[in-house]
Amino acid sequence: MKGGNPVAIDPAKLQALRDYIKDLERVKKLRPGDPDAAIWFDDVAALIGDLCGRDSEEYASFVIARQLQGEHVGYPGEHPAHLIQRVTFQQLESVAKVVLNRLVQGRAPTPRQAPPRKGVAPKVFISHGPPGPHLAKLKDFLVAAGVEPVVAEEQPSQGRSVVSNVDKYAGDCEAAIVLATRDRQIDGNWEPNPGVLVEIGDLRERFKGKIVYMVQEGLERAPMWAEHVYISFGDDCMDEAFTKLLRELKAANLI
């Protein structure tokens, strides 16, 4: 993060942040949904807001990481609570330590950049194969990060063809994510859904510099994305991939 001018900090609040970071080791051992974890989240968010301001990048980063936990932890659903809680703790610990180091050095918090459309969540088009848990997790992650996921088949078609429908809704978006999952085996090699490969060409032209490839492990390296940097994810765990995706969204000024 870029540096700022020296800033006066309340020593008591700075020490409180140190204590909360140390206490995270205890919080990590709590079962998903334990009310003590929620109290820790809320207290630290309020403390960072007081120290850095609620219009700072530091506060926004912490709140986004907090939202990854959302309402899923401790409640029944398709998302394994322990996976969501783990990525939440990793993000929160990282953000809290960065904030602490900046404040100890007397550096001013970083003002948060205005979103592309004030008051409106930026839209990201998702190209994908058959609906499944990976698509559901990706959509929930984007919503938690303040981004509106757009899936063409979930939108009204109004008599349009599949190609025209994709073109219409992709045109409303500011970026795209290609979610390539294992769809079929050919000669022993896993390949993605053919529709994804067809859409990549158009999306690559439409969203130059603002397209992210997320590829499930085990897929054959398709020429469509082999020359590009892509984010790999496993069968069940997508937390590391979401950490990388968060950086891409920030780099594109979408969050």
C-alpha positions, 0 to 999 in steps of 0.5 A: 500500500502507498504510504501517507503522512505521519498520523497521531494514533491513540496508544490505547487503541493501538495496544488494543489492536495488538491484543486482539491480533494475539487473541486470534489464536484462541478464536481460530480454535473456536467451532464455526458459528461460536458467538465469541468469534462474531464478537471478535470480528465486530470489535476489531472492525470497530477498532480499525474503523476508529483508528483508520476511518471508515472511508479507508482501504484498511477498513474496507479490506477488513470488512470484505474479509469479514463478509466472506464469513457472512451468514454461512458459518455455523449454519447448514448449507452447501458451503463447508463452514470450516473452509469459509472460516479458514479463509476468513481468518487468513484474510482477517489476520493478514489485514489486521497485521498490515494495519498494525504495522502501518500505524506503528510506523506512523503512516496515514491510512489509505483513502478508499477509491470511489467505486466505478459507479457510485452506489451501484455494485459493479457487475462481473460476467461469469462464463461457466459450464453446467451449474454446480457447487463451484459456481455457487461458491463463486457467486456468493464470494462476489456478492460478499465482496460487493460485486454483482455476479451476472450469469446469462442463463439466470437472466430473462431471455425475452426470446433471444438466442443463447449467443444473443443473450450472452452478448446482451448481459456481458455488455452490461458488465465491467469485467468477466470471470471464466470458470472452467470446470471438469465437464467431460473426458476425451481420451482420458483427459478432462476438458471444460464445457465446449460453451466456455471455450466458445465464449472465451474468444468474445470475452477476451476481446470485450474485456481486455485486461479485465478477464480472470481465468479460474481453472479446476485442477486436472483440466487439460491446458486449453490453448484458450487460456494456456498463454494467460495467467490463471487461478487454479482451484481444487475439487472442494477447496476454493479459499486460496483461489478466492484470496487471489481473485480478491487481489484481481478485483482490487487491481481492476478497481471493482472493490 
